[in-house]
Amino acid sequence: MKTFIITGATRGLGAAIAEQCLNKGNHCILISRNPHPELAEKAVMAGARLSFIYMDLFDGSQLLPLIDKILAELDEESDIYFINNAGVINPIKTVGKLEQDNIEISMRVNFMAPVVLADAFINRTKDWKQKKVMVNISSGAAKNPYHGWAAYCSTKAGLEMFTRVAGLEQEKESFPMTLISFSPGVMDTGMQETIRSADEKDFSDRSKFHDYKDKGLLRSPEFVAEKLLHLLEYTDLENGKFYELNRLL
């Protein structure tokens, strides 16, 4: 049995990963602001263990206590996959209109939360000998600028570099954790709805994303989840590497 720790686990890609993991009888520790009764039912039907931890990753004071709660649920003999999936696309505004409160939400959820969680989790499990993998869900925005996405691009770029450095460092450890970034490409999720609803003055590429939807070019979260789990199970992962779904197909 494997254990999957998933943030942002009740919507989009996070929920799709959780469902597929539960269907295989794995233990899932899901971190979310809201419950997901359907996933609870899936766990019962599959005879899988499901642990829910409710919290808002914006609240930095709760990040270290969250690690304590996660560790209390873990079996030290199980392979561990920690998937930092939670993220926000807003604010979709040009620089000069971002506003501090919106910037702080983006920085805390997209960057600070996964970095603090990774730092604490690596520290607390450094002597654990089993397989340990951390996946930071990334984006093409980590490497390419988009008009109106200064906050999102910056936080994803920061997390990408953090992953590379942490992966490099872990190679020198006795019982290393493998850290990778994974870019899922364009998916049919609530985040895409937010992007399409943006004002074109704030996001000049809006029509392109409408075309993705109208032409059926958005991948389902279920498809992306399947490919990610296949990557984790069958690939000799390179520590710190940025994996793009488009290059895996």
N, C-alpha and C positions, 0 to 999 in steps of 0.2 A: 504494500500500500504506500502511496505517496501522499504528502500533505501539501496543499496549495493554500497560500495566504494571498488574498486578493483584495486590493482596495478599490473603491468605486464599483462594488460588486453587484449592484442591483439593477444596473442599466447597461445597455449597449454591449461592448466587448467584455466587460467584467462579468456580466450576467451570463453571457454565452460561454465563457471559459468555465465558470462555476458549474453550469449545467452539464457540460461535457465531462468535467472531472468527476462530478457526482455520479453520472451514469456509468462510469468505470469503477465505481466503488471506492474512490479516493476520499480522504478527509479534506474538507474545505473549511478554512477559517476566513469568513467574509467580513470585511470592514466597510460599513456604509452608514449613512445618516438615517436610512429608512429600512424597514423590514421587507422581505420578499417571500410571501406565503407560498408562491409557486415553487421556489427553490427548496423550501422546507418540505413540500410534498414530494418533490423529486428525490430528495435524500431518503425519505421514508421508503419510497417505492424501490429505490436501488439498494437499500440496506447500507447506505453510506453515512458516515459521521459528518454532521454539519454543525459548525460553531459560528454564531453571529456576534459581532462586537459592534455596537452602535456608537458612532462618534463622527464629528465634523473635523476633517483634517485641517481646516482653517485655524482651529484652536491649538496653537503651538504648545500650550501648557499641558495638553493631553497626549502628546506624542510619546513621551517616555513612559507614562503609565500604560499606554497602548501596547508597548513592547512587553511589559510585564504580563498583560492579559494574554497576548499571543503566546508567550513562552509557557504560560500555565496550561495552554491547550495542546502543546506539542508533545509528540512522542520522540524521544531522542534517538530512536532506532529508525525512524522513517526518513526517507529522502524528502527534502524541503525545497519548495519552489515558492518564492516570494515575488508576487507580481504587483508592482506599483503602477496601477492602471488609472487611478483617479486623476482627473484633470479638468480644467476649464478653459474655454476659448476666449471668453470675454476678459478684458474690454476689447471690442473690435472698434478701434478709434485710431486716428492718426496722432502722432506725437504732438503734444500741445493741447490735446483734448482727453488724455487718458485719465487724469485725476488720481490723486494719491490713494483713496480708498479702493478704487478698482485695481490699481497696480498692486496693492498689498494682497488682495485676494488671489490674484494670479501668481504672485511670487510665493505666497505661503502654500497654496495647494499644488502648484505645478513643480515647484523647486524645493522650497524649504522642507515640506513634509517628507517627500521621498528621500532627501539627503539625510535628514535627522533620523528617519527610520532605518535607513541603510547603515549609518554610523553606529547606532545603538545595537542593531541586530547583529552586525559583524562582531562587535565587541563582546556581546553576550554569548555568542555561539562559536567563538574562535577555537575552542578546544573540542568541538563536536566533529567527529570523524566521518559522519555520513555525507552524502551528496547534498550540497547547498547551492542553489541557483537563485539569483535575483534578476528579474526582468524589469527594466524601466521602460514603460511604453512611451515611445518617442514619436517622431513625426518628420516628414520632409522639411517641416518648418524649422527643425533644429539646424539644418544646413543651408536653407534657402530663405531669403527675405520675401515677405509678402506685405503689400500695402495694407496698412491698418492692423497688422498683427504684431506690432512691436513687442507687446508684453508676452504674447504666446511664443513667438520665435525666440525671444531672449531667454525665457525660462526653459524652453526645450533645449536650446543650445547649451545653457549652463548645466542642465542635467546630463546631457550627452558627454560633456567634458568630464564631469564628475564620475560618470560611469567608466570612462576610459582610464582615468587616474586610479580609481579604486580597483579596477581589474588588473592594472599593472602592479599595484602594490600587493594584491592578494597572491600573485604568483610567487612571492617570496615567503608566504606563510606555510606552516606545517600542514594545516588542514584548511586549504583555501576555499573561499566562496567564489563562484563564478558569477560575474556581473555582465549583463549584456543590455544593449538598447535594442528595441524592436519597433520598427516603423510599419504600421499596418496599412498604410495607404488610405484611400478615401473609402469610408464605410457609411452605410445607411443607418445613422444614429441620430440621437437628439442633438449632438454637437453640429452635425451637418444642417439640421433645421435652423439652428441659431445662425450659422454662417449664411444661409440663404436668405434669412430675414434681415440681415444687416443692411444699413443704408449704403447705397453705392458710393456716396461721397466719402464714407468711412472705409469702404472696401471695394476697390476698383475691379477686383476679379470676381465679383458676385455672380455675374452672368455665366461665367465658366462653371461655377458650382451648381447653378441651376441646370446647365447642360448635362452635367454628370448625372443628376437625378432624372431628367427627362429622357435621356438616352440609355438609362439602365446601367450606368457605368459604376455605380456604387456597390461595393461588395457587402454581403451580409456579415454581421458580426459573427454568426455561426461559422461561416466559411473561414474567416480570419482566425477565429479561435482554434479551429481544427488544424490549420497550418502552423500556428504557433505551438500547439501541443506536440505536433509531429516534429517540429524543429527541436523542441526540448528533449524529446524521447530518443530521437534517432541521429542527432548531430553531435559530433565532438566539438562542443562550443569553444570558441576562442575568447578568452577573458578580455573584457572591455570592448568587444566588437559591436559595431552598429549593423544590425541585420535588417534588411528591407524586404518586405513581403514580395514586392515586384521582382526582386532578384531570385526569389526562391521558387517561383512558379515555372 
